[in-house]
């Protein structure tokens, strides 16, 4: 039997739809290598996220493609992963060396936004991504305490700020620059200036994701962020009760008005499971996040339970994703982080980043 040509193999693989982003492997430029010999065929496919959840389905689709080709050689399929940047809006800048920036926001305080941001960042890092965390809450920074660090940032030879690290992620916060018991009493323009400096003057290095823990509300820091840099998207944090959902909707409206994409909603403090009887209690009501997501056509990225271990681990600077990774709370954060990564991968496939060429003027 005549062997199938490499060109025909490439065509068949390119026509396979990648399960997560809904585009073919050819459209997403995921085929990194095809090498054929008399006995073997070697293929390397680049996956759009780390900890790829559709691995078995993708392998099955590739296997079926070879069966349809009636190919008898041994097929060796290798999988790699790379987080691709989401194409941005002309005129908005990028954080140097950072593929994707996404914000974790809320319409009001007290819904656990910082807890969500910290654990999302750690969950993405545990899956293999290079992650940074920017605490943009100038008045109430909590990242240093939640990550158990009082390190001082360094300074590079290029006069860039070197962010401290904890649990494998890079982090920056005003809390590293002022004493923990000192109040920051600044007017709005100074807050916006500090957020801008954290984005432009910090040497984040090569990152797949920069997670920005936004202050509550819809103020100066939010406008500075969405007007100055390209956002892969925003994650809205809420709790189930109506008063929190009402403020979350204001946050959604703000991002919509400034044409910033929204990745979805995370419902924190969603329910409590009694450790003694196993009964589930909806302490703050039920369904607020799900209803809001449905109303605005957004994805419900996750529902995080009420668990004392989340509070305890944050207070001692050892967040639940790293301190108790097998707990239900940690698993809920990891699932939410995976959904965020998938949402960014889909956006990158829909709005591919295209490098721009700047023409030099003749002298």
C-alpha positions, 0 to 999 in steps of 0.5 A: 500500500502506498504511504500517504504523503506528508502534505496530505497528512498535514491537510488532514490534521489541519482540518481537525477542530480543536475542542476548546477554542472551536477552530481547526488546528490549521486556523490556530496554527497549532501544528508545530511539526510533522516528520515522516519516515518509512515506519513512523510519523511524528506530530507535535501539536501546540495546546492553547492552555496548560493543564489542557482538559480536552487532551483525550478528546483531541487525541481521539480526533487525531487518531480518527483522522489517521484511520480515515487516511488508512495510514498504517505507520506508527503515529507518535503524537507530542503535545506542547503548550503555549499561551498566546496573546489576545489581539488588542485595540490599536492605541492601547499599550502592552505591558512589556513581555506579558502575553495577557493581562486580565483584571479581577474586579468587583462592584463593591468591597467585601466579596472576597475579590483579593482572595479570588485574585490571589488564588487564581494567580496561584492556580494558573502557576500550579498548572505551569503558567508564568504568572504575575500578580499586581495589587492595584488596590492602593488604599487597601493592599492585601496581597503582601499579607495574603502571600506572606511576604514583606519583601522589598522590591529590588531595582535593576540596572535599567532602573526598573522595579524588580518584583518580589516572588512568592509560591512561584509568582511575581507580585507587586503592591504598594504594601511593599513600599509603605509600612503595613500600619500606615494609611495611604491618603492620596487623591485620585490622580496620585492613585492613577499615577501609581497604577500606571507606574506599576504597569510601566516601571516594573520588570515583570519578565516573561509572563503568560498572565498578569493578574490585576487585583483591582480596588472595589468600585469603578474609580480612577484606577479602573479608568487608568487600567482600561484606557492605557493597556490592552486587557485580555478581559475582566473577571467580575467577582460577586457573592450570591445576594442581591446587594452584591449582584447589583454592584457587580452589574455596575462593574459589568456596565463600566467595562462594557462602556469602555469597550473592555472584554469581560471573561465572566463571573466568579461567584464567591461565598456561593454555599456552605457545606456542613462538615458534620452532616454534609448539608448544603446551606445557601447562606448568602442566597443562591443563583445571583452570579448565575442569573447575572451571567445569563442576563449579560450573556457571560460565562459563570467561571466558578462558584467558590464555597464558604470554607473557613480554611480559605480565610485561615490560609489567607490570614497566615499568608499561605493561600488555600490553593497551595496549602490544601490543594486537594480541598474542595475550595482549592479545586473550585479555584483551580477549575475557575482558573482553568475556565479563565485560561480557556476564555483567554485562549478562545479570545486569542483565537478569535482576535489573534495578535498580529505584530505591527511593523513600524516604518522608519522615516528617511532622514 
